[in-house]
Structure formats: structure tokens, C-alpha cells
């Protein structure tokens, strides 16, 4: 149960980071 929650938390954090990175890339490319 502990491992599952750690993995879920990590996945959620990775998703947020990916979204921010994507936003930054789009900004630099002038898509936003």
C-alpha cells in the first residue's frame, strides 16, 4: 500500500512537471 501511494504521488508530480515543461516549450515556439 505504501509503495502504491509513493508511485502514484511520483506519477502525479511527473505529470505536473511534464505539463509545465510542455507549456514552456509551446511558449518558446510561440504557440501560446
N, C-alpha and C positions, 0 to 999 in steps of 0.2 A: 504493500500500500504506500509506504514512504517513497520507494523508488518511482512508483507511478506518478505521484504528485510532483516529484522533482523533475521528472521527464516532461510532464505537462507544463510545469512552470517554465522550464527551459524552452520548450517549443513555442510557448506564448511570447516569451521575451524575444526569441529569434524572429518570430513573425512581425513583431512591432519594429524591430531593428531593420528588417528587410523592407518594410513599408516606408520607413524613414529614408533609407538609402535610395529606394526607388523614386521617392519624391524629390530627393536631391538631384538625382540623375536627370529626371524629367525637367527640373528647373534649369539645370545647366544646359540642357539640349533645347530649351525654350519651348517645351511642350505645355507648360502651365502658364 
